Amino acid sequence: MKKTDHILLLLTSLLLSSCIRSEVPPCPPLQVNLTVKDKNYFNVDKVEEEGRRSENLAFKEYVPTLYYQLCDAVTGEVMEAQGVFEVQGDEQSFPITFCDCLPHGKYVLTVWGGLKDNTPLHPDGKSVTLHPDGSEGIDVYVAQGTLVYDAYQYNHTLELQRVKGKLIIRMENLPKKISHSYKEVDNLFGKIMHGTGYEETTSVTTQTKWENPTAVITKTMLSPSAEKDKSKLGIRFYTQPKAAEPVIKAKPVYITMNRNELTVLKYIYQEQEDDFAIYLLVNDNWEKIHGMTID
């Protein structure tokens, strides 16, 4: 072999050896960036009783707590979970970085926002009771997505959406002797499942103590109605919180609650008729309700 051939062979060997890495760095870990989709109710600009919030507040101002669970999309095995914790910092999004030991694959991430603790969560972490024991409950948010994790897909974004709507009722011209009211709404969804939506039905009862009985506004967070125009709303008025009989009882009306939407009614007491004129806000107009239907 010629001397020049030996030199070429030596140079080739050196070049090849320089391309071989003794250690291969790990792939980037799976990261999910959480953002808030529903910072305001859909129709907030048409409701004077509910002011619009800035869209540029910190993440924690909309969703103060988080819970998440990452499961294998095929087997359902829980790969990583974090109980309810408070969101810290002033950023407008919240990153979750998973262990770099997580193998490549397809996963389902479920995130619940706004929970005070783990109590409303079902043991598997995949569903939440919306109105425990018929109470108003809390302003719940949810995000759920199927994520592919490999060397090229490791950074994802999920949007948290509000689960409930809000019922706003304005009372006008009531007698001064009124000190309390009880409100009941039925045929509302009682549970939300990750990935499959709302389930079961329930009713919610709330009590309001009246500081100024001639004009009161009540606001109640409620889950969506199980059927359109089939949630019955009834209100009873008392002079004392534990009185046996109401002094005034409004005729029931049927309403529809929707996710992330404000449902607004106005009750005007008419003393001569000993009855209420009831109005529902439809877009920008007050529509009078006759009996149980809108005029």
Secondary structure, DSSP 8 states (H G I E B T S, - for coil): --HHHHHHHHHHHHHHHHH--S--------EEEEEES-SS-TTGGG-TTS----TTS-HHHH--EEEEEEEETTT--EEEEEEEEE--SS-SSEEEE--TT--SEEEEEEEEES-SSSTTB-TTSSEEESSGGG------EEEEEEEEESSS--EEEEEEEE--EEEEEEEES--TT--EEEEEEEEEEEEEETTTEEEEEEEEEEEEE-SSTTEEEEEEEE--BSSTT-EEEEEEEESSTT-SS-SEE---EEE---TT-EEEEEEEEETTTTEEEEEEEETTEEEEEETTEE-
